[in-house]
């Protein structure tokens, strides 16, 4: 069974983060993306590249998937 654990920012070592998920909102509206017209809507997420910090990976994912 999978378990979801929430951490405070900078609470875990960066090298243990391999994937990022971005919860982006503005004025009580949330950003969801989908890869194809009939695909389900989802929260932007992606793998972290080896040379990236988690913050940079989150920004890249948001720009790539959110436009």
Rosetta blueprint (number, residue, H / E / L):
1 X L
2 X L
3 X L
4 X L
5 X L
6 X L
7 X L
8 X L
9 X L
10 X L
11 X L
12 X L
13 X L
14 X H
15 X H
16 X H
17 X L
18 X L
19 X E
20 X E
21 X E
22 X L
23 X L
24 X L
25 X E
26 X E
27 X L
28 X L
29 X E
30 X E
31 X L
32 X L
33 X E
34 X L
35 X L
36 X L
37 X L
38 X L
39 X L
40 X L
41 X L
42 X E
43 X L
44 X L
45 X E
46 X E
47 X E
48 X L
49 X L
50 X L
51 X L
52 X L
53 X L
54 X H
55 X H
56 X H
57 X H
58 X H
59 X H
60 X H
61 X H
62 X H
63 X H
64 X H
65 X H
66 X H
67 X L
